[in-house]
Amino acid sequence: MSKQGETPVLEIEGLRLSYYTRAGEVPAVMDFGLKVMPGESVGLVGESGCGKSTVANGIMRYMGNNGGIVGGSIKFKGRDMADMSEEEVRRLRGQDIAMIYQEPMAALNPSMTVEQQLIEVLTVHENISAQEAIERAVDMLDAVHIPDPRRLMEAYPHQISGGQQQRVVIAMALLSKPSLLLLDEPTTALDVTVEAGIVELIAELSEKTGASLLYISHNLGLMLEVCDRICVMYSGEVVEQGSIDSIFTWPKHPYTHGLFGCIPLPHADKNARPLAAIRGQLPLPHERPEGCYYGPRCDFFEVGRCDQVGIAMEPVTTDDDPVHQVRCARWNYIDTRAALAVGEAKPSAEVGDVVLEVDNMQKYYEVRDSSIGAMFSKQRVRQVKANETIEFRARRSETVGIVGESGCGKSTFAKVLMGLETATDGEVRLNGVNIGNKEVSKRTPEQLSSLQMVFQNPNDTLNPSHSIGDQIARVIRHFGIERDAAKVEARVDQLLDTVKLPREFKIRKPRQLSGGQKQRVGIARAFAGNPSMVIADEPISALDVSVAAAVTELLMDIQREHETTLLFISHDLSAVRYLADRVVVMYLGQIMERGLTDEVFSPPYHPYTEALLSAVPIADPEIEKRRIVLEGNLPSVLDPPQGCPFCTRCPRKIGDICDDERPPLLRDSDNHVIACHIPLEELREVEPVIKVPSELEKRRALLLKEAQVVKMQAEAAAAEAIAAEAKAKVAAAEAAAAELRLDAATEAVEQEGQ
């Protein structure tokens, strides 16, 4: 932590950043201020398009030929970076200021080995030999917990896993021991277990080196775990900033409240207390409204007050945080409980008959090994067991969550369901008919229309040359839902209404839509064929919290209306806990645990489920969570463990039995099954990973907060009264003195007259 009187590592005041296009100036950042002290970790949160990454690029001077600073200042260690030459800025990058990007492959050169890329940092910025650079690079790879770093140095980026790529990027950023580390969504595309390890790693290394951190993210749960202070950004300006405690306990700006209302916390209920997405869209830079930029989306907007030009940051006086500031004309008039938006309660869906039955499903791939060792051992063909003995049920109107790390077999199972792959063994019955052995080309139109998919990235599934209406209409015609042109168009309009998009969007191309809007089109297209089951493969992982909340509620509403079975594939256990009625936990192609959601999220747990729960960031400081960080990576699917697939990483491993024997199925209830060697009685005694306060405890905490606010307001009023009384005494003394002077002057005049 920083000490009083120290010079800030980074100090930004009144920053304005713009890009210049043929249409003119695009003001990306309007009025941005931030201060980062030595050893401090500051978070920058907000929706996509609010200017977070632009600020980072401005600090690094990566604005391109058409962008730059048009106002304000950026000071690094007290010196204005505008006064630095290009050569001085170039020397700062990578040495004193480093950046970790969201996508590691965008920061790594695919044609260079890891060794070449790491030693380049040191040979460019420091006058050392290549051999010394190699040794320091190996030491840094070891520091970021990469096993066998010398072997990995010889690999190319595409030959290592995503988690290893991100660790290499972190090692590259930290090699020259920078004073400031910028992290732009460094864990968005990673599994929660990998994310937990990397977050802990960054904190550990920054503590050793004394580096200050500027985290850029829309994940408020992550911010709570890693930051000292937080800045909430909206449409190019900071709307609220303060310590973690004050922002999470005493949020003041309606936008901050809106972000919190979009997060599925452990005590959220999809029926009784649904998520409340922020209405409307972030304004485009050239369409910002007068006054408060958040005004068109704010439930507390007041004409004549909030539409005034020049709403400035002002200190929050109702808590004890000296750095808590807010940009809102009405923050002191808003009832905190009213600002916490909660969606309208909705009836629970009635779960019906079984729609999907999966019995002992297996999917193996054959891989030819052309190595010399394999030739001598005559084992030229090896099997990859992508799915092994998958078994569960899904019912009408039910949501089944399938969770696990990347590489655990979730997407392979989805491919078998969709007919893109066929099962090696076992059965997959949809509405009583086995489709596991049928390729998509051999399925009937009814089977194809009854099983549809919503993909993670809509950009990869929407044809950029066709309009939105044409792409939805094609599905309607292909599955014979409607043939008449007028009826097809009416059905397209109805689907756009269902996904809450304007009907005019049917003439637009995908490039004219935002990410969230394109995902809604993907949902409309999936439901165009009236499917009985929809597979949603990571449909919200790449979306902002506000857009993700809207898409989540949209899926729930459509499911209630059409009684659709939803198979929700994700590594985000917060979303799974909120959405799913039952959960299937997979690891290395096998099911480790399955059961009703409440059963899976409460003891007894499988040790893997326990680790997954511990890794999920939770944006609520009142919730206690045990810390479990898994070591190592998933074993190779070519050489899986002989016994329990999780034995190589299990923190509760009990001995050789875990290595040698497949675990038995422990039945905790009719629905809850755990595959583990640890006795069920022992698993039941495990302490809960997540402790959610009871309603009584939450009520007490709320009353305590309200009492603290009342006390602070009373103290402020008393201070004002004392100040007013002191001013009155001063005024009275001045009046008395003036009266004495007047009497003296009058007496002097009278004496002179005599």
Helices and strands as residue ranges (DSSP letters): E 10-21, E 24-36, E 41-45, H 52-60, E 67-76, E 79-80, G 81-83, H 86-92, E 97-100, H 104-107, H 114-125, H 130-143, H 149-153, G 157-159, H 162-174, E 180-184, H 192-209, E 212-217, H 220-226, E 229-234, E 237-243, H 244-249, H 254-261, G 285-287, G 295-297, E 314-315, E 325-326, G 331-333, H 336-339, E 354-368, H 372-377, E 381-395, E 399-403, H 410-418, E 425-430, E 433-434, G 440-442, H 445-449, E 451-454, G 458-460, H 468-478, H 485-498, G 503-507, G 510-512, H 515-526, E 533-537, H 545-562, E 565-570, H 573-579, E 582-587, E 590-596, H 597-600, H 607-615, E 624-625, H 656-660, E 665-667, E 673-675, H 680-684, E 690-691, H 695-753
